[in-house]
Amino acid sequence: MLKPVKKRFDIQVTAAKESITKSFELDKTIKTVRGVLVMSDKDDLLYYRGTQKIEINKEEYFPENYESKLLMSGINVPPKQRYYDLGNVNPGNGIVKLIFTDNEDTRTPFETYRVSLYIDCEMEDGL
């Protein structure tokens, strides 16, 4: 039997126009990836300045320079609808690769911010 679980992975953006590549490993008990969500401790910076590429098991789901605002969700969206629906992706090797880029934008001057990648998964229930 599978049970839903959410995983969170963070990166710190410490310099303007910085590109950060980070790989995260899902638990071996994860059987499917259903969706993704991108959030930040400074949403305005993420919204205006952020782009990323996301791969799961070496397969690209969002190409380089995919705008973060397209993967964000507001509090006015019901909790069960906040994730970008990927269907049921096989996690394969369990490696999620994120390439995040901060881009210059005159509407929001740079300051250090955190980017959080949330993964909506299903894992084997240990019962």
C-alpha positions in Angstrom: 0.0 0.0 0.0 1.3 3.5 -0.8 1.0 6.6 1.4 1.4 10.2 0.4 4.5 12.1 1.6 6.0 15.5 1.0 9.7 16.1 0.7 11.4 19.4 1.0 14.9 20.4 -0.3 16.5 23.8 0.2 19.2 25.8 -1.5 20.6 29.2 -0.5 21.0 31.9 -3.1 23.9 34.0 -1.8 24.9 36.1 -4.9 23.1 37.9 -7.7 23.1 36.2 -11.1 24.3 33.0 -9.4 23.5 29.6 -10.9 23.3 26.7 -8.3 23.3 23.0 -9.2 22.2 20.6 -6.5 21.2 17.0 -6.5 18.9 15.5 -3.9 18.2 11.9 -3.2 14.7 10.6 -2.4 14.2 7.7 0.1 14.4 4.3 -1.5 10.8 3.7 -0.3 9.5 6.4 -2.7 7.6 4.7 -5.5 6.1 7.6 -7.4 6.6 11.3 -7.7 3.2 13.1 -8.3 4.1 16.8 -8.3 6.5 19.6 -7.5 6.2 23.1 -6.0 8.8 25.9 -5.6 8.6 28.3 -2.7 10.9 30.8 -1.0 11.4 32.7 2.2 11.3 35.8 -0.1 8.6 35.1 -2.7 9.1 38.4 -4.6 12.7 37.5 -5.4 11.8 34.0 -6.5 8.9 35.3 -8.6 10.8 38.0 -10.4 14.4 36.6 -10.5 14.2 32.8 -10.4 14.4 30.2 -13.1 15.3 26.6 -12.9 15.8 23.2 -14.6 14.4 20.1 -12.8 15.3 16.5 -13.6 14.1 13.3 -12.0 16.1 10.2 -12.6 18.0 12.0 -15.3 14.8 12.9 -17.2 14.1 16.6 -17.8 10.7 17.7 -16.6 11.3 21.5 -16.7 13.9 22.9 -19.1 16.6 25.3 -18.3 15.3 28.9 -17.6 11.8 27.6 -16.7 10.4 30.5 -14.7 9.9 29.9 -11.0 6.6 31.9 -11.0 5.1 29.0 -13.1 5.8 26.5 -10.3 4.7 28.7 -7.3 1.4 28.7 -5.6 -0.4 31.2 -3.4 -2.4 30.7 -0.2 -5.6 31.3 -2.1 -5.1 27.9 -3.8 -6.6 24.9 -2.0 -3.7 22.8 -0.4 -4.5 19.7 -2.5 -4.1 21.8 -5.7 -0.8 23.6 -5.0 1.6 21.2 -6.7 2.4 21.1 -10.4 0.9 17.7 -11.4 3.4 15.4 -13.0 1.2 12.3 -12.9 2.9 9.3 -11.5 6.6 9.6 -12.3 8.8 6.6 -11.5 11.7 8.0 -9.4 14.1 5.4 -10.8 17.5 6.1 -9.2 15.8 8.6 -6.8 18.0 11.5 -7.8 16.3 14.9 -8.2 18.5 17.5 -9.9 17.8 21.2 -9.6 19.7 23.9 -11.5 18.5 27.2 -10.1 19.5 30.6 -11.6 19.0 34.0 -10.1 18.5 36.6 -12.9 18.8 40.3 -12.8 15.5 42.2 -12.4 15.1 45.9 -11.7 11.9 45.4 -9.8 13.6 43.5 -7.0 17.1 44.3 -5.8 19.1 41.2 -4.8 19.4 39.9 -1.3 20.2 36.5 0.0 17.2 34.1 -0.2 16.2 30.5 0.3 14.6 28.4 -2.5 12.6 25.3 -1.4 11.7 22.5 -3.8 8.8 20.5 -2.5 8.2 17.0 -4.0 4.8 15.3 -3.7 5.5 11.6 -3.5 4.0 8.2 -2.6 6.0 5.8 -0.6 5.6 2.2 0.5 3.7 1.9 3.7 5.8 0.0 6.2 2.9 -1.9 7.7 
